[in-house]
Each structure stands twice: as C-alpha cells, then as structure tokens.
Amino acid sequence: MADLAVLESLLYCDDYFPAVLEDYPKLKEFKDRLSSLPRIRAFLNGPQRKRKLTEEDILHGKKVLAWLYQ
C-alpha cells in the first residue's frame, strides 16, 4: 500500500509539474517501474483512474466552495 501511495503522489507531481522528477532519477525509476507492472498499468490506463484536473474543473470547484461558504 505504501508503494501505491508514493506512486500516486509521483504521478500527481508528474501530471502537474513534469520537470519535478528530473533531479531525482531514483524516484523517476520507481514511478516508471511500478507504472509498468501489468495490473497497475491496466488501472492507470482504465476509466477508473482519476484524470488530470482542467482549468474548468478548478473554476467549478471554486464556485462550489464559494456557494458553500456564502
């Protein structure tokens, strides 16, 4: 479970800050190795994987929060 939690964090970083792992080759290797495992790769490529947030998603979230706290 710990490896999957770290992988999810690294994938998040890679999605939003692509250059962040350049100075950390061991972390990049870890991410690549775990991501290439067949069952994990299938999950990551499947519809159940959370997609990267878009600007539209973020604006919608801000509107919801503004409505909740008005």
C-alpha positions in Angstrom: 0.0 0.0 0.0 2.8 2.4 0.8 4.3 1.9 -2.7 1.0 2.7 -4.3 0.5 5.8 -2.2 4.0 7.0 -3.2 3.3 6.1 -6.8 0.1 8.2 -6.8 1.9 11.2 -5.4 4.6 10.8 -8.0 2.1 10.5 -10.8 0.3 13.7 -9.5 3.6 15.5 -9.5 4.4 14.3 -13.0 0.9 15.4 -14.2 1.1 19.0 -12.8 4.9 19.6 -12.6 6.5 17.4 -15.3 10.1 18.6 -14.6 10.0 18.0 -10.9 11.5 14.4 -11.1 14.4 15.4 -13.3 16.7 15.8 -10.4 15.5 12.6 -8.7 16.3 9.7 -11.0 15.6 7.0 -8.3 12.1 8.4 -7.8 11.5 8.5 -11.6 12.8 4.9 -11.9 10.5 3.9 -9.1 7.5 5.6 -10.8 8.3 4.0 -14.2 8.9 0.6 -12.7 5.6 0.5 -10.7 3.6 2.1 -13.6 4.8 -0.6 -16.0 3.5 -3.5 -13.8 0.7 -5.1 -15.8 -2.1 -4.7 -13.3 -1.1 -1.2 -12.3 -0.7 -0.2 -16.0 -4.2 -1.5 -16.7 -5.6 0.5 -13.8 -3.7 3.7 -14.9 -5.0 3.3 -18.5 -8.6 2.4 -17.4 -11.6 4.7 -16.8 -11.3 4.4 -13.0 -8.1 6.4 -13.0 -8.6 10.0 -11.8 -7.9 12.3 -14.7 -5.8 15.5 -14.5 -7.9 18.5 -13.4 -8.6 21.1 -16.0 -8.9 24.8 -15.5 -12.7 24.3 -15.9 -12.7 21.7 -13.1 -10.8 24.1 -10.8 -13.2 27.0 -11.6 -16.2 24.8 -10.9 -14.7 23.7 -7.6 -14.1 27.4 -6.6 -17.8 28.2 -7.4 -19.0 25.2 -5.3 -16.8 26.3 -2.4 -17.9 29.9 -2.7 -21.6 28.8 -2.7 -21.0 26.5 0.4 -19.3 29.3 2.4 -21.6 32.2 1.4 
